[in-house]
Amino acid sequence: MMKQKTIQALNEKARAIERLAQGEAKNVEALSGPPAMPQGCTTIFDTGWETNPRPEYPVGNCQPSARDYSGCAGDCWWPAQVPDGLTNQKVFHEDCLVIAKDFRNLKYD
Amino acid sequence: MQAYTWADHRLFPTQEGALLFGVDHASLFALDSRARDTLGRWRSADPLALEDVPEEARGVLEELRDAQVLVPLVPHRRPRPAAVPELDPAGVPLETLVLEVAQTCNLRCSYCYAHGGTYGGTPRLLDPETARRAARTLLERSGDRRGVTLVLFGGEPLLNFPAVRAAVEEAEAAASAAGKELTLSLTTNGTLFTPEILAFLRDHRVLVSVSIDGPPELHDRNRPYSGGGGTYGDVTAGLAALAQWGIPAAARVTLAPRQWDRIPEVFDHLLGLGVREVGIAPASPVTPELLPTADQEEDLLRGFRTLAERFETEARQGRCLPFANLLDLLGRLHAGRAKGAPCGAGYGYLALDADGRYFLCHRLAGEEDFAAGDLETGPDLEKLRSALRAAAAPRRELCAHCWARRLCAGGCHYENHLRENLLGRAPGDSCRFIRPWLELGLRLYARLRAEPENPVMQRIARRQEC
């Protein structure tokens, strides 16, 4: 049954917050199903700027780290270690063959 | 078990329930009576575990959590300082440059903060070559900004039309070469239009603001010629000429505290003159006599409230009352834009005086504490930083406890400078007016929001994009 809402978002900021809450609920569902690709911007050593706004553990951690907790349960992905589509290191695979050795080659803006 | 804490918020009771304003996000929600009562009962519980809350209240509290009014309590996280965060002007591209085209004026307005247009120095004009260079600099320093604004200001800018022309033509050429949008605006006393000037303003789509303060006796008392004698007749003739040439003009009103009880009358008079929009500014206290009494502040609020009520009545009919102060406020509330600084001064907004020196803003031109480099060497970042820091410091503590801090962020630097540094008033002197005005806007916005299809609402939404 749809709960009756007692609070209505009025301005654009309030609506954005409301959408965020709805979106986050979906993310939680997604994470309990098959593992999804990492979202957001992250690099190898900078674990990202998005914090986990959900009340679930680990509260306030950056999102990639938060995703590690559930992401690793599926096919043992380690999301925070994977530069995703938003990384600005376009030739990552050429510059950084072995992370531990070659990370200094990475030149971020 | 997750514990929650209450984020800073403010409740404004209404007939249906309450308005809830999220202080740090500048978010606005309407609560029905059930939500209001539930919030009232649980507000003192901090920290709060949702599991401990009875079923009937939990739904409301979950909604408040989704609204980020109730937020997860993180024991080891450093609490965020409540005050408005300090921004760094470094790397902020230049977006608006105010050119003090003429630091002289043919009027002697009673409340002038620029000492007859000179900003405290000898009367002087910006030479056209410097004006051109300034215009190019604006574009060169505009980084990734899609649009830039050049403001032609004074003194009376039309006392130096050659520099106006030079700056406009150069800015247009540079903007067109860079593929950027250019906005041109000019603030004038409206007494010096010639057919040549009018044709230029029209052809270059310059947005014109004319300073005019209301009915003849009031206007003439505020804005006489330097040699004496009223200017009302000439200014209204100037407005008529603008209309004849098809140049839309906005009226910019400045009123001394003793005139604040005449706000609705002034507004009506100016609308009657056919201006596009009317913005009303209380005169800055450049002398102690211009510091308002509590009663006069009440007059100001009452006047603005009366205009807000009329705005609402008109809006219900789908018409927009062109009261610029309110339109600006509603636009900002609509977006819920949380401010990190009270204005753009130093953050992409700078003034350049007739000698080619940068200042934090046009009103602070000539104030050595707010000088920041020159056209030759570029804006001085260290000076900008220290000026902004010094301007923010006295209010840091005060703002940290204020619900309106992300809407106001401390108020006008110049106004604060006058009140605190020159007149020795305590910080927060303007808060008595600013807070009720913001509350008035919030309540009006919430009522207008009930009719989202209203064309006035759409205009408000568009305004904040400008």
Interface residues (C-beta under 8 A of the other chain):
Chain A: K3 K5 T6 I7 Q8 A9 L10 N11 E12 K13 A14 A16 I17 E18 A21 Q22 P53 P55 E56 V59 G60
Chain B: Q2 Y4 L19 L20 G22 H25 A26 S27 L28 F29 A30 L31 D32 R34 A35 T38 G59 V60 E63 L64 R65 D66 A67 Q68 P72 V74 R77 L333 H334 A335 G336 R337 A338 Y445 A446 R449
